[in-house]
Amino acid sequence: MKILLVEDDRTIASGLEYSLEQEGYNVVICYDVMSGKKALMENQFDLCLLDLSLPDGSGYELCKAAREKWDIPIIFLTACDEEVNVVMGLDMGADDYITKPFRVRELISRIKSVLRRYQKGMQSKHILELGDIRINTLDAKVYKSGKEVNLTPLEYRLLLVFANNEGQVLSRGQLLEGIWDVAGDFVNDNTLTVYIKRIREKIEDDPQNPAIIKTIRGLGYKVGD
């Protein structure tokens, strides 16, 4: 299992490299955006750990570069825990977000959890349908009546949670857990409402009276009968 670690603090990078290698991971360290992009071009990674603030740019740039080339988990490492930055990172395709200082064991737990989610997703069926909505999980694309719908990575993951639990009432807590493991620590409950509203505007015939993602008052949300 090969991990790309991009962290400009060499002491932190060295400590993480040692801890991750003790867990059996093969770690490639880069200290800036330029070398991180080069590593992404030359290697196949199973997961990326990206510092948000780098000397020559941002971890967002590397996240975008990684997403253009591979469908792999991405975790941001950052000293900034403002919600706007968290949401931006998740919208760009990050799978999780951990704020410095953090315990190495917590990071390793997050890594294993994200990898399990990806492996489970790979084992699920490739085509999912919700009414006239068709989800192709192989290329992570969504279509409505045959026309592609442009979703952000987080909107896509949220829709996938619904599609994989068709017919079940999902609480807001279950939805948050299905998207990212510790979302409650970073994103308030209103943010989930915003994402569901955004998805409805893109996939529902009448977003004000949704027929696909239904609100079950007092309990949560449900797709299907």
KEKE-3310 file (N, C-alpha, C; in steps of 0.2 Angstrom, whole numbers, plus 5000, padded with zeros to 4 digits):
npx = (5004:5004:5008:5006:5014:5013:5021:5027:5034:5048:5051:5038:5035:5045:5042:5029:5032:5039:5030:5020:5026:5029:5017:5016:5015:5020:5029:5030:5038:5035:5039:5033:5022:5026:5035:5026:5016:5024:5028:5015:5013:5022:5020:5009:4998:4990:4984:4982:4990:4989:4996:4989:4994:5007:5024:5025:5012:4995:4988:4976:4978:4986:4976:4967:4975:4978:4965:4962:4969:4969:4957:4957:4958:4959:4966:4967:4979:4980:4982:4972:4956:4944:4927:4924:4935:4936:4924:4927:4938:4932:4923:4931:4935:4941:4943:4943:4948:4960:4965:4979:4987:4988:4985:4995:4990:4976:4976:4980:4970:4960:4965:4964:4950:4945:4951:4944:4931:4933:4937:4925:4916:4921:4918:4904:4889:4890:4882:4869:4852:4840:4824:4823:4837:4853:4867:4884:4896:4909:4915:4911:4900:4885:4868:4854:4839:4847:4856:4871:4874:4881:4890:4898:4912:4908:4894:4892:4896:4887:4875:4878:4878:4864:4859:4864:4857:4844:4827:4828:4826:4837:4846:4851:4864:4868:4870:4880:4890:4892:4897:4909:4920:4921:4914:4905:4914:4918:4909:4894:4877:4869:4875:4874:4861:4862:4869:4860:4850:4856:4859:4846:4842:4848:4844:4831:4814:4806:4812:4807:4797:4802:4804:4813:4824:4817:4810:4809:4800:4806:4814:4823:4830:4825:4826:4817:4804)
npy = (4994:5010:5026:5044:5057:5074:5086:5101:5103:5096:5089:5084:5077:5067:5060:5055:5047:5037:5031:5027:5018:5008:5003:4996:5003:5009:5024:5039:5054:5071:5089:5100:5108:5107:5096:5086:5085:5080:5068:5062:5061:5051:5040:5026:5029:5023:5031:5048:5060:5076:5091:5107:5120:5125:5128:5133:5134:5127:5113:5111:5112:5100:5091:5093:5089:5076:5070:5072:5062:5050:5039:5039:5039:5054:5063:5078:5087:5099:5115:5123:5124:5130:5131:5134:5131:5118:5113:5118:5109:5097:5098:5098:5085:5079:5066:5066:5075:5081:5090:5098:5100:5082:5065:5051:5039:5041:5047:5036:5027:5034:5033:5019:5018:5026:5019:5007:5011:5014:5002:4995:5002:4999:4986:4986:4986:4992:5000:5011:5015:5027:5031:5041:5044:5039:5031:5029:5020:5017:5027:5037:5045:5054:5053:5061:5057:5052:5063:5071:5075:5087:5085:5090:5082:5079:5080:5070:5059:5059:5057:5044:5037:5038:5030:5018:5014:5012:5014:5014:5023:5036:5044:5060:5059:5047:5049:5059:5051:5042:5050:5056:5051:5059:5070:5078:5084:5095:5101:5109:5105:5111:5112:5100:5100:5110:5104:5093:5101:5107:5095:5091:5102:5099:5086:5083:5085:5094:5103:5109:5101:5087:5071:5061:5061:5061:5070:5063:5068:5072:5061:5059:5056:5049:5038:5030:5017)
npz = (5000:4995:5000:4997:5004:5007:5015:5022:5034:5040:5051:5056:5044:5044:5056:5053:5042:5048:5057:5049:5041:5050:5051:5040:5028:5012:5010:5001:5002:5000:4999:4994:4983:4969:4969:4973:4963:4953:4959:4958:4945:4942:4949:4955:4967:4983:4992:4997:5008:5012:5016:5019:5018:5009:5004:4990:4986:4987:4996:4990:4976:4974:4977:4967:4956:4959:4958:4945:4939:4947:4955:4971:4989:4998:5011:5020:5029:5041:5049:5050:5054:5050:5045:5032:5025:5027:5020:5007:5004:5005:4995:4984:4983:4994:5006:5019:5034:5044:5059:5064:5080:5079:5085:5080:5080:5078:5065:5058:5060:5054:5041:5038:5039:5029:5018:5019:5016:5002:4997:4999:4991:4978:4977:4976:4965:4948:4942:4947:4950:4952:4950:4936:4937:4935:4940:4937:4944:4941:4933:4940:4937:4935:4928:4922:4915:4904:4902:4907:4924:4933:4947:4963:4971:4984:4984:4975:4983:4993:4987:4983:4995:4998:4987:4989:4999:4997:5000:5013:5028:5032:5045:5049:5056:5051:5038:5038:5043:5033:5023:5028:5041:5053:5052:5060:5069:5062:5052:5053:5057:5048:5036:5030:5026:5017:5007:5003:4998:4987:4979:4976:4968:4957:4953:4954:4947:4952:4963:4975:4979:4981:4973:4973:4983:4998:5012:5028:5040:5056:5057:5046:5030:5014:5000:4987:4989)
capx = (5000:5009:5005:5010:5014:5016:5021:5033:5037:5051:5050:5032:5035:5049:5038:5023:5034:5041:5024:5016:5030:5028:5010:5017:5014:5026:5028:5034:5037:5037:5039:5030:5017:5029:5037:5020:5014:5029:5027:5008:5014:5027:5019:5002:4997:4983:4981:4986:4990:4991:4996:4985:4998:5013:5028:5024:5005:4991:4986:4970:4981:4987:4970:4964:4979:4977:4958:4962:4973:4967:4952:4960:4957:4963:4965:4970:4982:4980:4982:4966:4949:4938:4922:4924:4941:4934:4919:4930:4942:4928:4920:4936:4936:4945:4938:4943:4951:4962:4968:4985:4991:4984:4988:4997:4985:4970:4977:4981:4963:4956:4967:4961:4943:4944:4953:4939:4926:4934:4936:4918:4913:4924:4915:4897:4888:4893:4876:4864:4847:4835:4820:4827:4844:4858:4874:4889:4901:4915:4918:4909:4896:4878:4865:4847:4836:4852:4860:4875:4873:4888:4890:4904:4914:4905:4888:4892:4897:4881:4870:4879:4875:4857:4858:4866:4853:4837:4821:4829:4826:4843:4846:4857:4870:4870:4872:4886:4895:4893:4901:4916:4919:4921:4911:4902:4919:4920:4904:4888:4871:4866:4879:4871:4855:4864:4871:4854:4846:4860:4858:4839:4841:4851:4842:4824:4810:4803:4816:4803:4793:4806:4801:4818:4826:4811:4811:4805:4800:4808:4818:4829:4828:4824:4825:4814:4798)
capy = (5000:5016:5033:5050:5062:5080:5090:5105:5102:5090:5085:5080:5072:5061:5056:5052:5042:5031:5028:5024:5012:5003:5000:4992:5007:5012:5031:5044:5061:5077:5095:5106:5106:5105:5089:5082:5084:5076:5061:5059:5059:5045:5034:5025:5028:5021:5036:5054:5064:5082:5097:5112:5126:5123:5134:5135:5134:5124:5106:5110:5111:5093:5087:5093:5085:5069:5068:5071:5056:5044:5039:5037:5043:5060:5066:5084:5088:5106:5118:5127:5120:5134:5127:5136:5128:5111:5112:5118:5103:5091:5099:5097:5078:5076:5061:5067:5081:5081:5096:5098:5094:5076:5059:5047:5033:5044:5047:5029:5025:5038:5030:5013:5019:5028:5014:5002:5014:5014:4995:4993:5005:4996:4979:4987:4985:4998:5005:5012:5019:5030:5034:5043:5045:5033:5032:5024:5021:5015:5033:5042:5050:5054:5055:5062:5056:5052:5069:5071:5080:5089:5085:5090:5075:5078:5079:5063:5054:5059:5054:5037:5035:5037:5025:5011:5012:5013:5011:5015:5030:5038:5049:5065:5057:5041:5052:5062:5046:5039:5054:5056:5048:5063:5076:5082:5088:5100:5104:5109:5101:5115:5111:5094:5103:5114:5099:5090:5106:5107:5089:5091:5106:5096:5079:5083:5088:5100:5103:5111:5095:5081:5064:5056:5062:5063:5071:5060:5073:5070:5055:5060:5056:5042:5037:5024:5016)
capz = (5000:4994:5002:4995:5010:5006:5021:5022:5040:5039:5057:5056:5039:5046:5061:5050:5038:5052:5060:5044:5038:5055:5050:5034:5022:5009:5010:4997:5005:4996:5004:4991:4977:4963:4969:4974:4957:4950:4961:4956:4938:4941:4953:4957:4975:4985:4996:4998:5014:5009:5020:5016:5017:5007:5002:4984:4984:4992:4995:4985:4970:4973:4977:4960:4951:4960:4956:4938:4937:4950:4960:4977:4995:5000:5017:5021:5036:5041:5056:5049:5055:5049:5041:5025:5022:5027:5015:5001:5003:5003:4988:4979:4983:4999:5009:5026:5036:5051:5061:5068:5081:5080:5087:5075:5080:5075:5058:5055:5061:5048:5034:5037:5038:5022:5013:5019:5012:4995:4994:4999:4985:4972:4977:4975:4958:4945:4939:4952:4947:4956:4945:4930:4939:4934:4943:4935:4949:4938:4931:4945:4934:4936:4923:4923:4908:4899:4902:4913:4929:4936:4955:4966:4974:4990:4982:4972:4988:4997:4983:4983:5001:4997:4982:4992:5005:4994:5004:5021:5031:5035:5049:5047:5058:5047:5031:5039:5044:5027:5019:5031:5047:5059:5049:5065:5072:5057:5048:5057:5054:5043:5030:5027:5023:5011:5002:5001:4994:4981:4975:4974:4963:4951:4950:4955:4942:4956:4970:4981:4980:4979:4973:4974:4990:5002:5019:5033:5046:5063:5056:5041:5023:5011:4993:4985:4993)
cpx = (5004:5005:5009:5009:5017:5015:5027:5037:5041:5051:5044:5032:5039:5045:5033:5026:5036:5035:5020:5020:5030:5022:5011:5016:5020:5025:5033:5033:5039:5035:5035:5025:5020:5031:5031:5017:5018:5028:5020:5009:5018:5025:5011:5002:4990:4980:4985:4985:4993:4991:4992:4989:5005:5017:5027:5016:5001:4989:4980:4972:4983:4981:4967:4968:4978:4970:4958:4965:4971:4961:4954:4958:4962:4961:4970:4973:4983:4980:4976:4960:4943:4933:4923:4929:4939:4929:4922:4934:4938:4924:4925:4938:4940:4940:4938:4948:4954:4966:4974:4984:4986:4988:4989:4992:4978:4971:4977:4974:4959:4958:4964:4953:4941:4945:4947:4933:4927:4934:4929:4915:4915:4920:4907:4896:4889:4888:4871:4859:4842:4830:4823:4834:4848:4865:4879:4895:4908:4919:4915:4905:4889:4874:4857:4844:4841:4857:4864:4874:4879:4887:4897:4906:4910:4897:4887:4892:4890:4875:4871:4877:4868:4855:4859:4862:4846:4832:4822:4829:4833:4843:4852:4863:4873:4873:4879:4892:4897:4897:4908:4915:4918:4918:4908:4907:4920:4915:4898:4882:4868:4869:4876:4865:4856:4865:4865:4850:4850:4859:4851:4838:4844:4848:4834:4820:4808:4807:4812:4798:4796:4803:4807:4821:4821:4813:4806:4805:4801:4813:4824:4827:4828:4823:4822:4808:4800)
cpy = (5006:5022:5039:5055:5068:5085:5094:5105:5096:5085:5081:5075:5066:5057:5052:5046:5036:5028:5024:5017:5006:4999:4996:4996:5009:5020:5035:5051:5066:5083:5101:5103:5104:5098:5084:5080:5079:5069:5058:5057:5052:5039:5033:5024:5026:5026:5042:5058:5071:5088:5103:5118:5123:5129:5137:5135:5130:5117:5105:5109:5103:5089:5087:5089:5078:5066:5068:5065:5050:5044:5035:5041:5048:5062:5072:5084:5096:5109:5122:5123:5124:5130:5128:5132:5120:5109:5113:5112:5097:5092:5097:5089:5075:5071:5062:5073:5081:5087:5095:5102:5088:5070:5054:5041:5035:5044:5040:5026:5028:5035:5024:5013:5021:5023:5008:5004:5013:5007:4993:4995:5001:4989:4980:4986:4992:5003:5005:5016:5021:5034:5035:5045:5039:5035:5027:5025:5019:5022:5039:5048:5049:5057:5056:5062:5055:5058:5069:5076:5081:5090:5086:5083:5074:5076:5072:5058:5053:5056:5046:5034:5033:5031:5018:5009:5014:5010:5012:5022:5031:5044:5054:5062:5051:5044:5055:5057:5042:5043:5054:5055:5053:5070:5081:5086:5095:5104:5103:5106:5105:5114:5105:5096:5106:5109:5095:5095:5106:5101:5089:5096:5104:5090:5079:5087:5095:5099:5105:5105:5088:5074:5059:5056:5065:5064:5067:5064:5069:5064:5056:5060:5049:5043:5030:5023:5011)
cpz = (5000:4995:5000:5001:5008:5012:5021:5028:5040:5045:5057:5050:5041:5051:5058:5046:5042:5055:5055:5041:5044:5054:5043:5027:5019:5008:5006:5000:5000:5000:5000:4985:4971:4963:4970:4968:4953:4952:4959:4949:4937:4945:4954:4964:4977:4990:4996:5004:5012:5014:5016:5014:5015:5004:4995:4981:4990:4991:4991:4978:4969:4973:4970:4955:4952:4958:4949:4935:4940:4954:4966:4983:4996:5007:5018:5028:5036:5048:5056:5050:5054:5044:5034:5021:5021:5021:5008:4999:5001:4997:4983:4978:4988:5003:5017:5028:5043:5053:5065:5075:5082:5082:5081:5074:5077:5068:5055:5055:5055:5041:5033:5036:5031:5017:5013:5015:5004:4993:4994:4993:4979:4972:4975:4967:4955:4943:4945:4949:4952:4952:4939:4931:4938:4936:4941:4940:4947:4936:4935:4942:4935:4930:4924:4916:4903:4898:4908:4918:4933:4944:4957:4969:4980:4989:4979:4978:4992:4993:4983:4989:5001:4992:4985:4998:5003:4998:5011:5023:5034:5039:5047:5050:5054:5040:5032:5040:5037:5022:5021:5038:5053:5057:5055:5069:5068:5054:5052:5053:5048:5036:5026:5023:5017:5005:4999:4996:4987:4976:4972:4968:4956:4948:4951:4950:4946:4963:4976:4983:4978:4979:4974:4981:4994:5009:5023:5039:5053:5063:5052:5034:5020:5004:4992:4990:4999)
residu = (MET:LYS:ILE:LEU:LEU:VAL:GLU:ASP:ASP:ARG:THR:ILE:ALA:SER:GLY:LEU:GLU:TYR:SER:LEU:GLU:GLN:GLU:GLY:TYR:ASN:VAL:VAL:ILE:CYS:TYR:ASP:VAL:MET:SER:GLY:LYS:LYS:ALA:LEU:MET:GLU:ASN:GLN:PHE:ASP:LEU:CYS:LEU:LEU:ASP:LEU:SER:LEU:PRO:ASP:GLY:SER:GLY:TYR:GLU:LEU:CYS:LYS:ALA:ALA:ARG:GLU:LYS:TRP:ASP:ILE:PRO:ILE:ILE:PHE:LEU:THR:ALA:CYS:ASP:GLU:GLU:VAL:ASN:VAL:VAL:MET:GLY:LEU:ASP:MET:GLY:ALA:ASP:ASP:TYR:ILE:THR:LYS:PRO:PHE:ARG:VAL:ARG:GLU:LEU:ILE:SER:ARG:ILE:LYS:SER:VAL:LEU:ARG:ARG:TYR:GLN:LYS:GLY:MET:GLN:SER:LYS:HIS:ILE:LEU:GLU:LEU:GLY:ASP:ILE:ARG:ILE:ASN:THR:LEU:ASP:ALA:LYS:VAL:TYR:LYS:SER:GLY:LYS:GLU:VAL:ASN:LEU:THR:PRO:LEU:GLU:TYR:ARG:LEU:LEU:LEU:VAL:PHE:ALA:ASN:ASN:GLU:GLY:GLN:VAL:LEU:SER:ARG:GLY:GLN:LEU:LEU:GLU:GLY:ILE:TRP:ASP:VAL:ALA:GLY:ASP:PHE:VAL:ASN:ASP:ASN:THR:LEU:THR:VAL:TYR:ILE:LYS:ARG:ILE:ARG:GLU:LYS:ILE:GLU:ASP:ASP:PRO:GLN:ASN:PRO:ALA:ILE:ILE:LYS:THR:ILE:ARG:GLY:LEU:GLY:TYR:LYS:VAL:GLY:ASP)
# end
